[in-house]
């Protein structure tokens, strides 16, 4: 068990094009500006995820914070290399995933959950 940022460790362990999917479920939005560098939806982190995903690999994300949902979608679009493939449970890939404890709690409380499925596009 390591307390801290796992990204440097993962960067050493994961080879390029070695991961088929990432699931980022309810990441901390890190509200304070000085902490924005810790967000998972940050250009450096997205570049790492893109580099380690196979072509056609998927990035699944969920949040219950509307402002962070907007930031997720905008950051990935600005980064490039990913195609937004689904945002609702009408997408079979999103519907097939199990619900996390947090998502079940949101459902009980009537809190909307924003879901995304991004697919890595092959280089052109």
C-alpha positions as CSV (number, residue, x, y, z in Angstrom):
1,X,0.0,0.0,0.0
2,X,1.3,3.4,-1.0
3,X,-0.2,6.7,0.1
4,X,0.4,9.2,-2.6
5,X,0.1,9.9,-6.3
6,X,0.1,6.6,-8.2
7,X,0.8,8.2,-11.6
8,X,4.6,8.1,-11.4
9,X,4.5,4.4,-10.4
10,X,2.0,3.6,-13.2
11,X,4.2,5.4,-15.8
12,X,7.1,3.1,-14.9
13,X,5.0,-0.1,-14.9
14,X,2.7,0.3,-18.0
15,X,4.1,0.0,-21.5
16,X,2.7,2.0,-24.4
17,X,-0.4,0.4,-25.9
18,X,-0.7,-2.2,-23.1
19,X,-4.1,-1.3,-21.5
20,X,-7.6,-2.0,-23.0
21,X,-9.6,0.2,-20.6
22,X,-9.4,2.6,-17.8
23,X,-12.3,3.3,-15.4
24,X,-12.2,6.6,-13.6
25,X,-15.1,6.5,-11.2
26,X,-16.0,9.6,-9.3
27,X,-12.5,11.2,-9.2
28,X,-12.0,14.1,-6.8
29,X,-12.7,17.4,-8.5
30,X,-9.9,19.2,-6.5
31,X,-11.8,22.4,-6.3
32,X,-9.0,24.8,-5.2
33,X,-7.0,26.2,-8.1
34,X,-3.6,25.3,-6.5
35,X,-4.8,21.6,-6.5
36,X,-6.0,21.5,-10.2
37,X,-2.7,19.8,-11.2
38,X,-3.9,16.8,-9.2
39,X,-7.0,16.3,-11.2
40,X,-7.2,13.1,-13.2
41,X,-8.7,15.0,-16.1
42,X,-5.6,17.0,-16.7
43,X,-3.6,17.2,-20.0
44,X,-0.6,15.3,-18.6
45,X,-2.7,12.5,-17.2
46,X,-4.8,12.2,-20.4
47,X,-1.6,12.0,-22.5
48,X,-0.4,9.1,-20.3
49,X,-3.8,7.3,-20.5
50,X,-3.8,7.8,-24.3
51,X,-0.2,6.6,-24.7
52,X,-0.9,3.4,-22.6
53,X,-4.3,2.5,-24.2
54,X,-4.4,0.2,-27.2
55,X,-6.0,1.6,-30.4
56,X,-9.7,1.4,-29.8
57,X,-9.1,1.2,-26.0
58,X,-11.7,2.8,-23.8
59,X,-11.7,5.4,-21.1
60,X,-14.8,5.2,-18.9
61,X,-15.6,8.0,-16.4
62,X,-18.4,8.8,-14.0
63,X,-19.0,11.8,-11.7
64,X,-21.9,13.3,-9.8
65,X,-20.5,16.8,-10.0
66,X,-22.0,18.7,-13.0
67,X,-19.1,21.2,-13.3
68,X,-16.6,18.3,-13.3
69,X,-18.6,16.5,-15.9
70,X,-18.3,19.5,-18.1
71,X,-14.6,19.8,-17.4
72,X,-14.1,16.1,-18.2
73,X,-15.7,16.4,-21.6
74,X,-14.0,19.7,-22.5
75,X,-10.5,18.5,-21.4
76,X,-10.7,15.3,-23.3
77,X,-12.0,17.1,-26.4
78,X,-9.2,19.7,-26.2
79,X,-6.6,16.9,-25.7
80,X,-7.6,15.1,-28.8
81,X,-7.0,11.5,-29.7
82,X,-10.2,10.3,-28.1
83,X,-13.8,10.1,-29.5
84,X,-16.8,10.5,-27.2
85,X,-18.6,7.2,-27.8
86,X,-21.3,7.3,-25.2
87,X,-22.8,9.3,-22.4
88,X,-25.9,7.4,-21.3
89,X,-27.2,4.0,-20.3
90,X,-28.5,3.6,-23.9
91,X,-24.9,2.9,-24.7
92,X,-24.6,-0.9,-24.2
93,X,-21.0,-0.6,-23.0
94,X,-22.0,1.8,-20.3
95,X,-25.1,-0.1,-19.4
96,X,-23.2,-3.4,-19.0
97,X,-20.9,-1.9,-16.3
98,X,-21.7,-2.7,-12.6
99,X,-22.8,0.2,-10.4
100,X,-20.3,1.4,-7.8
101,X,-21.3,2.0,-4.2
102,X,-21.2,5.7,-4.9
103,X,-23.4,5.4,-8.0
104,X,-26.0,3.4,-6.0
105,X,-26.0,6.0,-3.3
106,X,-26.5,8.8,-5.9
107,X,-29.5,6.8,-7.3
108,X,-31.0,6.5,-3.8
109,X,-30.6,10.2,-3.2
110,X,-31.8,11.3,-6.7
111,X,-28.4,12.8,-7.6
112,X,-27.7,12.6,-11.3
113,X,-24.6,10.7,-12.4
114,X,-22.8,11.7,-15.6
115,X,-21.3,8.9,-17.6
116,X,-18.7,9.0,-20.4
117,X,-17.2,6.4,-22.7
118,X,-14.3,7.7,-24.7
119,X,-12.5,5.6,-27.3
120,X,-8.9,6.0,-28.3
121,X,-8.7,6.9,-32.0
122,X,-5.8,5.4,-34.0
123,X,-3.2,7.9,-35.2
124,X,-3.9,9.4,-38.6
